[in-house]
Amino acid sequence: MNKVILTGRLTTDPVTTTVNSTTVTKFSIAVKRDYKNKNGEYETDFINVSAWGKQGETIAKYFKKGDPIEATGAWRIDKYEKDGTKVYYNYMHLDSFGFPLTKRTDNTASNPYTYGEPPKPSGIPFTTNF
């Protein structure tokens, strides 16, 4: 089984492009490890994510750098050749995502759930699964 579950914050604003008439949105998530290193500090992993179609469009509309996100998907490794060298690209292929209810210290969040407000019936699903 190939299942990845991440909770973290976006490290960049999502970027949407079109591939073969389908939209793809790419972003990365900073995920804090659940243990401390030998210096007593938590380390962070930066995970690349690709979201296709309506999911990606929704993420691009409601998320921006610094916003928290809960994401599930599958781990993928793409490879291509560049200048005679094989290049491998690791990322999570998004299956579903959610708006976690957490507070931020500033007012720059783009999605309303970032402030811990309960979801409002506005047509925005709390968790998407297209």
ABEGO torsion letter per residue (X at the ends): XBBBBBBBBBABBBBBBBBGGBBBBBBBBBBBBABBBAAGBBBBBBBBBBBBEAAAAAAAAABBBGBBBBBBEBBBBBBBBBGGBBBBBBBBBBABBBBBBBBBABAABABAAAAGBBBBBAGBBABBBX
